[in-house]
Amino acid sequence: MNPSLITATNAPISPSPRSPLLCHFLTPSPLRLSKTQCPSRRRYRVSFPRCAAATSSDQPLVSTQAKKSDVHGNKKELTGLQPIVEKMTPPVRLATSAVVLAASLASGYGLGLRLAGSRNIAFGAGAVAGAAGGAVVYAMNSAVPEVAAIGLHNYVAEFEDPASVTKDDVEKIASRYGVSKGDEAFQAEICDIYCRYVTSVLPTEGQSLKGDEVEKIVKFKSALGIDDPDAASMHMEIGRRIFRQRLETGEREGDAEQRRAFMRLVYVSALVFGDAASFLLPWKRVLKVTDAQVEIAIRENAKQLYAERLKLVGRDINVENLVDLRKAQLSFKLSDELAEDLFREHTRTVAIENISSALSVLKSRTRAVKSMLLVVEELENVLEFNNLLVSLKSHSEADQFARGLGPISLLGGESDFERRMDDLKLLYRAYVTDALSSGRIEENKLVAMSQLRNILGLGTREAEAISVDVTSKAYRKRLANAVSSGDLEAQDSKAKYLQKLCEELHFDAQKASAIHEEIYRQKLQQYVTDGELSDDNVAALLRLRVMLCIPQQTIEAAHAEICGSIFEKVVREAISSGVDGYDAETRKSVRKAAHGLRLSRETAMSIASKAARRVFTNYIRRARAAENRTESAKELKKMIAFNTLVVTEMVADIKGESSDKEPEEPVQVKEEDGENEEWGSLESLRKTRPDKELSEKMGKPGQTEITLRDDLPDRDRIDLYKTYLLYCLTGEVTRIPFGAQITTKRDDSEYLLLNQLGGILGLTSKEIVNIHVGLAEQAFRQQAEVILADGQLTKARVEQLDELQKQVGLPQPQAEKVIKNITTTKMANAIETAVNQGRLNIKQIRELKEANVSLDSMIAVSLREKLFKKTVNDIFSSGTGEFDETEVYETIPSDLSIDVEKAKGVVHDLARSRLSNSLIQSVALLRQRNRKGVVSSLNDLLACDKAVPAEPLSWEVSEELSDLYDIYSKSDPEPAAEKVSRLQYLLGIDDSTATALREMEDGVFSSAAEEGNFVF
């Protein structure tokens, strides 16, 4: 409930317009009644005892007296006519009223008649006396409701427990005094009694609801026969009193207690009136309390009552308890979700009691077997309680049980076990250890372990790790007993025995195999402490391997790892001794380790190769970081010496070979005939194959089994070999002062070292040959490009190139290939320049093709297309009027190696554009009187028409078209009739005009000349 909303309620405490009651919390005074007329229902003023309305801060806020007899205060005393009225029954009171009224009338009439002697005065006196008697009767009858109310109050005050009052008692009191229960005074007293009772039933300060308050109030309300609207008004008045006292209290604690008291009132009122509480109890309208605050009050008090009810239920819960809890939940108006959470929290609390007890025993300093039994017993209690809850959840009448039945889980809630997961793991380990204490595990224990894992909230992996650890220890123990007793060795099928052992312990066979491997490794590690394995050790390991059924692959892997690590250490020490430190003692230790550890040759060589290649890599790194080629070659030479003096000897020791034995020749791939010729022509390549005399001088070659083929990229290996080859070719360069340098030539022994370097780098014979040939070709190319700078190959230059080839030692095919490449490149550049400048025509192209010049590689496609377009344009502007389709569409595209269809498109586009241009040019030449030019342009027009047949052409001046026809038809030499006929069609000249033009003797130019002379 929001305190600010409560604090903001400063409305006056006076009753609402619908209620004329004013509670006597403010002015405790005797009962006062005020009648009001209300068409729907009546409301009454009620008073509370002074003790209940105390405003001091030390008084309880919603108080009841310590003794039940003080709930309604002391008995009330009768005053005035009330004692007389109280003695009368309704008939007596009625008769008395009649007698009094009649007597007063009679006495007044008689007295008036006697004194005045007049009947009129007697009637007046009788009327006055009757009025006085009526007043007495009215006073007596009007006191009846008050007397009845006092009688009801005194009757209820006589009971120690007001709840003992029954409905019959109230009706008897009303009947005794002849009043109706709806009488205002009587009803006001009923409301007052009800209000006092509700106040007494509600808990005092510091107390909580007990759960029977609603039942008591409902029962008492029924006994009094008070209507719900009137009873609701009393609840609202109690609420106003709480708010008023909150305003008068300045302490924070008192304010909090008042809020809790009001929440209890709201909750009890909601249960008392049920669904009608929403409109009978206008908390929001009267006290500005929101619906959410009302819901919170109901929820929190319902949770508190349900939690109190759960405390009465222990681990021996039964069906009856669950049904009662369900009824209590519904009566408390608690939702199923909250009830489920509370029930689970309660079961969690019950389980935590056992868990905490088990942990305290487990962590005690004096741990003994008996203590472990106590731990297991507590865990068994938890499992038993969990099984009970699970079985009740599957009960046939589970829908009538309390919500929340199910397995227990320590995770969640208010417990701190989520932060104490290590303690829970200890408990789980203790239970698993106890389950395996007999050397086997039963099925019911497996189920219990799974349930306990869920209860403790352990993850699957965590629980499995604990189970595997404990089971592994149990398996080791039973395995040790079987080996020591000889049972395992006596078995015919050791695998079946081990499988049965795993099944009894529910242990994974793969994990058992891992334990076997670990045991074998421990034995092997123990036996190789002195650096070798004796025959007895080998026999013991074999016996252990057979008993434990360890695969051969696992055995080899264990030996490779354990024995290999020892051998690797020996190899590293031998290699670290360097070229000068690999003496007889070192060789002896390598031999002892290689053969004493019973390693296979492949494994020993693999270990030695790894160590040697690591050293080779260091040499390579220093060679790359060298300042120049000479320093790099020196580092490579050190690597070659290390390979010869250390690695080669170590390989021989591993293999068990004598150092005096001639080692194998470096692995060379058998060359083909072409490669043999290259060996004979290349001097550098030939020198790498030493003769017998030089071989004896250099001693035995180095090993080639350990190489860097898989450690370095191909490009790096080739560059390193090429670096040392250049060093062999150029010699050692020594720089001296003043920028000069001295080159010292090396003897042929360097080429033998080069051959060994190729073996260390893992280069094949073919790769080495390619390096030598490539280097020779590079040198030949550099000098040949100088000789053939202009691309012209003369006889003198050929002789010069032959001499250069012999000096370099490059084979003839490679030399010719280089020369051809150079000349071809130069020629291609020249041809491309000629095409761009228009100095190359189709005739020259054909001559080049006849000379076996590959134009496809020399001239780009775009340039060839450009040359084709130029050639076709020349045909259309030649002035002959000829167009050979085969030549243009097939031969020329074939010579230029261009697409035929694309070539046709170029011809058609060019012909269409040239056709109209040729007519315009002809007319222009006609006007210039250039007869020869006119004939030539008309021939170009006819050539374009042959390529793309055209429609008759149009021209503004038709006489000029006739002149063109006349000039062409009479040209010399005489044109073919076909051309003349086609021109007539294109110019649009009819036959009669054409005949007339041909019959004219004078030409067009002569007539025009005469006309000009005449005009002049």
BAMIDO-76073 format. One record per residue (C-alpha): x, y, z; residue number from 1. Coordinates in steps of 0.2 Angstrom, whole numbers. Example, Ala and Ser with C-alpha at 12.3 -4.5 7.8 and 13.67 -1.06 7.14 Angstrom:
62	-22	39	1
68	-5	36	2
end
This chain:
0	0	0	1
7	17	-5	2
9	27	11	3
8	43	1	4
-9	39	-4	5
-14	36	14	6
-6	52	20	7
-15	62	7	8
-31	57	15	9
-36	72	25	10
-54	72	23	11
-65	75	39	12
-69	60	49	13
-88	65	49	14
-99	52	42	15
-103	52	23	16
-120	58	17	17
-125	40	16	18
-121	36	34	19
-127	47	48	20
-116	38	61	21
-102	47	70	22
-91	35	79	23
-87	40	97	24
-68	38	94	25
-67	57	95	26
-80	61	108	27
-83	45	119	28
-99	49	127	29
-115	39	132	30
-125	32	118	31
-134	45	108	32
-147	42	95	33
-152	53	80	34
-165	47	68	35
-164	50	50	36
-175	46	36	37
-167	35	22	38
-177	27	8	39
-165	13	6	40
-157	8	22	41
-154	15	39	42
-138	21	47	43
-135	23	66	44
-123	32	77	45
-113	20	87	46
-101	22	102	47
-85	13	107	48
-79	11	124	49
-66	25	130	50
-52	12	131	51
-54	8	112	52
-54	26	107	53
-38	31	116	54
-27	42	105	55
-11	40	115	56
4	33	105	57
6	19	118	58
-11	12	115	59
-14	-2	102	60
-21	5	86	61
-34	-9	83	62
-36	-14	100	63
-45	-27	110	64
-45	-28	129	65
-34	-41	137	66
-50	-50	144	67
-64	-55	133	68
-77	-49	146	69
-71	-31	143	70
-75	-31	124	71
-92	-23	126	72
-88	-14	143	73
-99	-14	158	74
-117	-16	159	75
-128	0	157	76
-140	6	170	77
-158	11	167	78
-164	29	171	79
-181	38	172	80
-195	27	166	81
-183	14	159	82
-183	3	175	83
-202	3	174	84
-203	0	156	85
-190	-14	158	86
-202	-23	170	87
-217	-23	158	88
-221	-35	145	89
-228	-29	129	90
-246	-33	133	91
-244	-26	151	92
-237	-10	143	93
-251	-9	131	94
-264	-11	144	95
-255	1	156	96
-255	14	142	97
-273	12	139	98
-277	13	158	99
-266	28	160	100
-274	37	145	101
-291	32	150	102
-288	37	168	103
-281	54	163	104
-296	58	152	105
-308	53	165	106
-299	62	179	107
-297	78	169	108
-316	77	164	109
-321	74	182	110
-310	87	189	111
-316	100	176	112
-334	96	179	113
-332	96	198	114
-323	113	198	115
-331	122	184	116
-348	114	183	117
-348	116	165	118
-347	101	153	119
-337	111	140	120
-324	115	153	121
-325	97	158	122
-321	92	140	123
-306	104	140	124
-299	98	156	125
-301	80	150	126
-292	84	134	127
-278	92	144	128
-277	78	156	129
-278	65	141	130
-264	75	132	131
-254	73	148	132
-258	55	149	133
-254	53	131	134
-237	61	134	135
-234	49	148	136
-239	34	137	137
-228	41	123	138
-213	43	134	139
-215	26	141	140
-217	18	123	141
-203	28	116	142
-191	22	130	143
-195	4	124	144
-181	3	110	145
-168	11	121	146
-172	-1	135	147
-172	-15	122	148
-155	-9	116	149
-148	-8	134	150
-155	-25	137	151
-146	-32	122	152
-130	-23	127	153
-131	-30	145	154
-135	-47	139	155
-120	-48	127	156
-109	-40	141	157
-113	-55	152	158
-104	-67	140	159
-85	-69	142	160
-85	-73	123	161
-97	-63	113	162
-97	-76	100	163
-108	-86	111	164
-123	-75	107	165
-135	-83	95	166
-147	-77	83	167
-161	-83	94	168
-155	-74	109	169
-156	-57	99	170
-173	-61	93	171
-179	-66	110	172
-173	-49	117	173
-182	-40	103	174
-198	-50	106	175
-197	-48	124	176
-198	-29	122	177
-209	-29	107	178
-197	-20	96	179
-192	-24	78	180
-174	-28	74	181
-175	-14	61	182
-179	-2	75	183
-166	12	74	184
-160	12	92	185
-160	-7	92	186
-151	-8	76	187
-138	5	81	188
-134	-5	97	189
-132	-21	85	190
-120	-11	74	191
-111	-5	90	192
-109	-23	96	193
-103	-29	79	194
-91	-15	78	195
-84	-18	95	196
-82	-37	91	197
-73	-34	75	198
-61	-23	83	199
-58	-36	97	200
-56	-50	84	201
-43	-41	73	202
-25	-43	79	203
-17	-31	91	204
0	-22	88	205
14	-34	84	206
3	-48	80	207
-3	-57	64	208
-19	-64	58	209
-22	-82	65	210
-34	-87	51	211
-50	-89	61	212
-55	-71	61	213
-66	-71	46	214
-75	-86	52	215
-78	-78	69	216
-84	-62	62	217
-96	-70	49	218
-103	-81	63	219
-106	-66	75	220
-113	-56	60	221
-125	-70	57	222
-130	-71	75	223
-133	-53	76	224
-143	-53	60	225
-135	-37	54	226
-136	-33	36	227
-121	-33	25	228
-123	-14	21	229
-123	-10	39	230
-109	-22	43	231
-99	-14	29	232
-102	3	36	233
-94	-3	53	234
-79	-9	43	235
-77	7	35	236
-79	16	52	237
-64	5	58	238
-54	10	43	239
-57	29	46	240
-52	27	64	241
-36	19	59	242
-32	33	47	243
-37	46	60	244
-25	38	73	245
-11	37	60	246
-13	56	58	247
-11	58	76	248
4	47	78	249
20	55	73	250
32	40	75	251
38	30	60	252
36	13	68	253
18	18	73	254
14	23	55	255
21	6	48	256
10	-3	61	257
-5	7	56	258
-2	2	38	259
-1	-16	42	260
-17	-15	53	261
-26	-7	39	262
-20	-20	27	263
-27	-33	39	264
-43	-24	40	265
-45	-24	21	266
-41	-42	19	267
-53	-48	33	268
-66	-37	26	269
-64	-44	8	270
-66	-62	15	271
-81	-57	26	272
-91	-49	11	273
-84	-60	-3	274
-88	-54	-20	275
-99	-40	-14	276
-84	-32	-5	277
-80	-22	-21	278
-96	-11	-20	279
-99	-13	-1	280
-82	-7	4	281
-78	9	-6	282
-60	11	0	283
-55	20	-15	284
-69	33	-15	285
-69	36	4	286
-50	34	9	287
-42	36	-8	288
-35	18	-8	289
-32	11	-25	290
-37	-6	-31	291
-19	-11	-33	292
-16	-7	-14	293
-31	-17	-10	294
-25	-32	-20	295
-8	-30	-12	296
-16	-31	5	297
-26	-46	1	298
-11	-55	-7	299
1	-52	7	300
-11	-57	21	301
-16	-72	11	302
2	-77	9	303
5	-74	28	304
-10	-85	33	305
-5	-99	20	306
13	-99	26	307
7	-101	44	308
-4	-115	39	309
11	-123	30	310
21	-123	46	311
9	-136	53	312
14	-148	39	313
30	-158	41	314
39	-171	31	315
25	-184	36	316
12	-175	25	317
-3	-185	19	318
-18	-183	8	319
-29	-176	22	320
-16	-162	25	321
-15	-158	6	322
-34	-157	5	323
-35	-145	20	324
-21	-134	13	325
-31	-133	-3	326
-47	-128	6	327
-37	-115	16	328
-29	-108	0	329
-46	-105	-7	330
-53	-98	9	331
-38	-86	10	332
-41	-81	-8	333
-23	-85	-13	334
-19	-88	-31	335
-13	-105	-37	336
4	-97	-43	337
8	-90	-26	338
2	-105	-17	339
13	-116	-27	340
28	-105	-24	341
24	-105	-5	342
22	-124	-5	343
38	-127	-14	344
47	-115	-2	345
40	-124	12	346
46	-141	5	347
63	-133	2	348
64	-127	20	349
60	-145	26	350
74	-152	15	351
86	-139	20	352
85	-144	38	353
91	-161	33	354
104	-154	21	355
111	-142	34	356
112	-156	47	357
121	-167	35	358
133	-153	31	359
137	-149	49	360
141	-167	52	361
151	-168	36	362
162	-153	40	363
165	-158	58	364
183	-160	63	365
179	-178	71	366
174	-187	56	367
171	-205	57	368
162	-220	49	369
147	-216	61	370
147	-198	55	371
146	-203	37	372
132	-214	41	373
123	-199	49	374
126	-189	33	375
119	-203	22	376
104	-205	34	377
100	-187	32	378
101	-187	13	379
90	-203	13	380
77	-193	23	381
77	-180	10	382
75	-193	-4	383
61	-201	6	384
52	-184	7	385
55	-181	-11	386
48	-198	-16	387
33	-194	-5	388
30	-178	-14	389
32	-186	-31	390
20	-200	-27	391
7	-188	-21	392
8	-178	-37	393
3	-193	-47	394
-11	-197	-35	395
-29	-200	-43	396
-36	-185	-33	397
-21	-173	-35	398
-33	-160	-42	399
-40	-158	-24	400
-22	-156	-16	401
-13	-141	-12	402
-3	-133	-27	403
15	-135	-29	404
17	-154	-27	405
33	-161	-36	406
51	-164	-34	407
62	-154	-22	408
75	-142	-28	409
87	-132	-17	410
90	-119	-30	411
79	-103	-30	412
70	-96	-15	413
78	-88	-1	414
91	-101	3	415
110	-97	0	416
114	-114	-7	417
117	-107	-24	418
132	-99	-17	419
137	-114	-8	420
138	-126	-23	421
154	-133	-16	422
146	-139	-1	423
132	-148	-11	424
145	-156	-21	425
153	-163	-5	426
136	-170	0	427
134	-178	-17	428
151	-186	-17	429
148	-193	1	430
132	-201	-5	431
140	-208	-21	432
154	-215	-11	433
142	-224	1	434
133	-231	-13	435
149	-239	-20	436
156	-244	-3	437
151	-262	-6	438
161	-263	-22	439
145	-262	-33	440
130	-251	-36	441
112	-256	-36	442
99	-249	-48	443
89	-241	-34	444
105	-232	-29	445
107	-225	-47	446
89	-218	-46	447
92	-211	-29	448
108	-202	-36	449
99	-195	-50	450
85	-188	-39	451
98	-181	-27	452
107	-173	-41	453
91	-164	-46	454
87	-159	-28	455
104	-152	-25	456
103	-143	-41	457
119	-150	-48	458
122	-149	-67	459
124	-165	-77	460
142	-162	-81	461
146	-158	-62	462
137	-173	-56	463
144	-185	-69	464
162	-178	-65	465
159	-183	-47	466
152	-200	-51	467
166	-204	-63	468
179	-199	-50	469
172	-209	-36	470
168	-224	-48	471
185	-223	-55	472
193	-225	-37	473
181	-239	-34	474
186	-247	-50	475
204	-245	-47	476
202	-253	-30	477
193	-268	-36	478
206	-270	-51	479
220	-269	-39	480
212	-283	-28	481
209	-293	-44	482
227	-291	-50	483
235	-294	-33	484
225	-309	-29	485
228	-317	-46	486
210	-318	-51	487
212	-307	-66	488
227	-317	-73	489
218	-334	-70	490
203	-329	-81	491
202	-337	-98	492
194	-321	-105	493
201	-306	-96	494
190	-294	-107	495
174	-303	-100	496
180	-301	-82	497
184	-283	-85	498
167	-280	-94	499
158	-288	-79	500
167	-277	-67	501
162	-262	-77	502
144	-267	-77	503
144	-270	-58	504
150	-253	-55	505
140	-245	-70	506
156	-238	-76	507
159	-233	-94	508
171	-245	-103	509
180	-231	-112	510
184	-223	-95	511
190	-240	-89	512
201	-241	-104	513
208	-224	-100	514
212	-230	-83	515
221	-246	-90	516
231	-234	-101	517
236	-223	-86	518
241	-238	-76	519
252	-244	-90	520
260	-227	-93	521
264	-226	-74	522
273	-243	-75	523
282	-238	-91	524
287	-222	-83	525
293	-231	-68	526
304	-243	-78	527
312	-230	-89	528
319	-220	-75	529
337	-226	-79	530
335	-222	-97	531
332	-240	-104	532
320	-255	-103	533
327	-272	-98	534
320	-288	-104	535
312	-291	-87	536
304	-274	-89	537
298	-278	-106	538
291	-295	-100	539
282	-286	-85	540
274	-273	-97	541
268	-287	-109	542
260	-296	-94	543
251	-280	-89	544
246	-276	-106	545
238	-294	-108	546
229	-293	-92	547
222	-275	-95	548
218	-279	-113	549
227	-263	-120	550
227	-262	-139	551
244	-261	-148	552
240	-244	-155	553
239	-237	-137	554
255	-246	-132	555
264	-238	-146	556
257	-221	-142	557
262	-223	-124	558
280	-228	-129	559
282	-214	-142	560
277	-201	-129	561
286	-207	-113	562
301	-215	-121	563
301	-203	-135	564
302	-188	-123	565
318	-196	-115	566
325	-199	-132	567
321	-182	-137	568
330	-175	-122	569
346	-185	-127	570
345	-180	-145	571
343	-161	-140	572
359	-163	-129	573
368	-171	-143	574
363	-158	-155	575
366	-144	-143	576
384	-150	-141	577
387	-143	-159	578
400	-148	-172	579
414	-150	-161	580
405	-158	-146	581
397	-173	-155	582
411	-185	-148	583
411	-204	-144	584
403	-202	-128	585
388	-192	-135	586
387	-205	-149	587
386	-219	-136	588
372	-210	-126	589
362	-208	-143	590
364	-227	-147	591
359	-232	-129	592
344	-221	-130	593
339	-226	-147	594
340	-245	-144	595
338	-246	-125	596
321	-238	-125	597
315	-250	-138	598
309	-237	-150	599
305	-241	-168	600
317	-234	-181	601
303	-223	-188	602
298	-216	-171	603
317	-212	-167	604
320	-204	-184	605
304	-194	-182	606
310	-187	-165	607
328	-184	-172	608
321	-176	-188	609
311	-164	-177	610
326	-158	-167	611
337	-157	-182	612
325	-147	-192	613
323	-135	-178	614
342	-131	-179	615
341	-131	-198	616
327	-118	-197	617
338	-107	-186	618
352	-107	-199	619
340	-103	-212	620
333	-88	-202	621
351	-81	-199	622
355	-83	-218	623
340	-73	-223	624
344	-59	-210	625
362	-58	-217	626
368	-42	-225	627
374	-48	-241	628
375	-64	-252	629
392	-69	-245	630
386	-69	-227	631
371	-78	-231	632
381	-91	-240	633
392	-93	-224	634
377	-97	-214	635
371	-110	-226	636
389	-117	-226	637
388	-119	-207	638
371	-128	-209	639
379	-140	-222	640
394	-143	-210	641
381	-146	-196	642
372	-159	-206	643
388	-168	-211	644
396	-169	-194	645
381	-170	-182	646
365	-175	-191	647
373	-188	-202	648
382	-196	-188	649
366	-196	-177	650
356	-204	-191	651
369	-218	-192	652
369	-221	-173	653
350	-222	-173	654
351	-234	-187	655
365	-244	-179	656
376	-242	-194	657
395	-240	-193	658
402	-223	-196	659
415	-230	-208	660
402	-237	-219	661
400	-228	-235	662
383	-219	-234	663
370	-219	-247	664
372	-207	-262	665
360	-193	-261	666
344	-197	-269	667
343	-192	-287	668
329	-195	-299	669
335	-203	-315	670
335	-190	-328	671
329	-192	-346	672
339	-190	-361	673
335	-172	-363	674
341	-169	-345	675
357	-178	-348	676
361	-166	-361	677
358	-152	-350	678
370	-160	-337	679
383	-161	-350	680
381	-143	-356	681
379	-133	-340	682
395	-132	-331	683
388	-127	-314	684
376	-142	-315	685
390	-154	-320	686
401	-148	-306	687
388	-154	-293	688
392	-171	-298	689
409	-174	-291	690
422	-186	-298	691
430	-200	-288	692
445	-190	-284	693
436	-175	-277	694
424	-186	-268	695
438	-194	-258	696
445	-177	-254	697
429	-170	-248	698
425	-186	-238	699
408	-194	-236	700
392	-184	-241	701
379	-179	-228	702
362	-188	-225	703
347	-183	-235	704
333	-192	-225	705
330	-176	-214	706
325	-162	-225	707
316	-145	-224	708
304	-150	-239	709
289	-149	-228	710
295	-134	-217	711
298	-121	-230	712
288	-115	-245	713
295	-120	-262	714
299	-102	-267	715
310	-100	-251	716
319	-117	-254	717
323	-112	-272	718
329	-94	-267	719
341	-102	-254	720
348	-114	-267	721
350	-100	-279	722
358	-89	-267	723
372	-102	-264	724
373	-106	-282	725
377	-88	-286	726
390	-88	-272	727
398	-103	-281	728
397	-94	-298	729
403	-77	-292	730
415	-81	-278	731
418	-72	-262	732
417	-53	-264	733
428	-43	-252	734
426	-24	-251	735
441	-13	-249	736
443	5	-246	737
439	18	-259	738
424	8	-265	739
434	-6	-273	740
431	-24	-271	741
441	-40	-273	742
432	-56	-279	743
440	-73	-274	744
435	-87	-285	745
430	-103	-276	746
436	-121	-281	747
424	-135	-286	748
422	-141	-269	749
409	-127	-266	750
398	-136	-279	751
398	-152	-269	752
392	-142	-254	753
379	-135	-265	754
373	-153	-269	755
372	-156	-251	756
362	-140	-248	757
350	-146	-261	758
347	-162	-251	759
345	-153	-235	760
332	-142	-243	761
323	-157	-250	762
325	-152	-269	763
322	-165	-282	764
334	-167	-296	765
321	-159	-308	766
320	-144	-297	767
339	-142	-296	768
341	-143	-315	769
327	-130	-317	770
336	-118	-306	771
353	-120	-315	772
344	-119	-332	773
334	-104	-326	774
349	-95	-319	775
359	-98	-335	776
344	-93	-346	777
343	-77	-336	778
361	-72	-339	779
360	-77	-357	780
344	-66	-359	781
352	-51	-351	782
367	-50	-364	783
356	-56	-379	784
344	-41	-376	785
359	-29	-378	786
365	-38	-394	787
348	-38	-401	788
343	-21	-396	789
335	-16	-413	790
328	-34	-416	791
338	-37	-431	792
347	-54	-432	793
362	-53	-443	794
376	-66	-446	795
388	-57	-435	796
376	-56	-421	797
372	-75	-423	798
390	-79	-421	799
391	-68	-406	800
376	-76	-398	801
383	-93	-401	802
399	-88	-392	803
389	-82	-378	804
379	-98	-377	805
395	-108	-375	806
401	-97	-362	807
385	-98	-352	808
383	-116	-355	809
365	-114	-360	810
358	-129	-370	811
354	-125	-389	812
335	-127	-387	813
334	-114	-373	814
346	-102	-381	815
335	-102	-397	816
320	-100	-387	817
327	-85	-378	818
333	-77	-395	819
316	-80	-403	820
307	-72	-389	821
318	-57	-390	822
316	-55	-408	823
297	-58	-408	824
295	-45	-394	825
305	-32	-404	826
295	-37	-420	827
279	-36	-411	828
282	-18	-405	829
288	-13	-423	830
272	-21	-431	831
261	-13	-418	832
269	4	-422	833
267	2	-440	834
248	-2	-439	835
245	13	-428	836
254	24	-440	837
245	16	-455	838
261	10	-463	839
256	-8	-464	840
243	-15	-477	841
235	-32	-480	842
249	-37	-493	843
263	-34	-480	844
252	-44	-467	845
252	-59	-479	846
270	-58	-482	847
273	-59	-463	848
262	-74	-462	849
271	-82	-476	850
287	-79	-466	851
279	-89	-451	852
277	-73	-441	853
263	-76	-428	854
253	-60	-430	855
240	-67	-417	856
252	-64	-403	857
260	-49	-410	858
245	-38	-415	859
231	-35	-403	860
213	-39	-409	861
208	-21	-409	862
223	-16	-420	863
218	-31	-432	864
200	-25	-433	865
207	-7	-436	866
218	-14	-450	867
203	-23	-458	868
192	-7	-458	869
206	3	-466	870
208	-11	-480	871
189	-11	-483	872
189	8	-484	873
203	8	-497	874
192	-4	-507	875
177	7	-507	876
188	22	-512	877
199	14	-525	878
188	21	-539	879
187	4	-549	880
170	0	-544	881
175	-18	-540	882
170	-28	-524	883
175	-46	-521	884
164	-54	-508	885
175	-69	-505	886
191	-58	-503	887
182	-46	-491	888
171	-58	-481	889
183	-73	-480	890
201	-71	-486	891
205	-54	-477	892
197	-59	-460	893
206	-76	-461	894
222	-67	-464	895
219	-55	-449	896
212	-69	-438	897
196	-59	-434	898
178	-64	-432	899
169	-66	-449	900
152	-61	-443	901
159	-45	-435	902
169	-42	-451	903
153	-42	-461	904
145	-30	-450	905
160	-18	-452	906
158	-19	-471	907
140	-16	-471	908
141	-1	-459	909
155	7	-470	910
146	3	-486	911
130	12	-481	912
139	28	-475	913
150	28	-491	914
136	26	-503	915
128	43	-499	916
145	51	-497	917
150	45	-515	918
135	53	-523	919
138	70	-514	920
156	69	-520	921
151	65	-538	922
140	80	-539	923
153	91	-531	924
166	85	-544	925
153	87	-558	926
151	105	-553	927
170	107	-554	928
170	99	-572	929
181	85	-566	930
176	71	-578	931
189	59	-571	932
184	62	-553	933
166	60	-557	934
169	43	-565	935
180	37	-550	936
167	43	-537	937
153	34	-547	938
163	18	-547	939
165	19	-528	940
146	21	-527	941
144	5	-537	942
156	-4	-526	943
146	1	-510	944
131	-5	-519	945
138	-22	-522	946
142	-24	-504	947
125	-18	-498	948
112	-17	-512	949
103	0	-511	950
87	8	-517	951
87	22	-530	952
94	38	-523	953
86	55	-523	954
93	72	-527	955
85	90	-528	956
92	94	-546	957
87	80	-557	958
97	87	-572	959
113	84	-562	960
109	66	-560	961
106	65	-579	962
123	73	-582	963
131	61	-570	964
124	46	-580	965
129	54	-597	966
147	57	-591	967
149	39	-584	968
141	31	-599	969
153	40	-611	970
168	38	-601	971
184	31	-607	972
187	16	-606	973
169	12	-609	974
161	5	-593	975
153	-12	-593	976
135	-13	-597	977
130	-20	-580	978
138	-5	-571	979
129	7	-583	980
112	-1	-580	981
115	-2	-561	982
120	16	-561	983
104	21	-571	984
94	12	-558	985
102	20	-543	986
101	38	-551	987
82	35	-555	988
84	38	-574	989
71	30	-585	990
75	21	-601	991
70	35	-613	992
80	48	-605	993
95	36	-604	994
93	33	-623	995
92	51	-627	996
108	55	-617	997
117	41	-625	998
112	47	-642	999
118	65	-639	1000
134	68	-648	1001
141	82	-638	1002
145	80	-620	1003
138	89	-605	1004
154	99	-603	1005
155	105	-621	1006
137	111	-621	1007
140	121	-605	1008
156	128	-612	1009
147	135	-628	1010
133	142	-617	1011
146	151	-607	1012
154	158	-622	1013
137	164	-629	1014
133	173	-612	1015
149	181	-611	1016
end
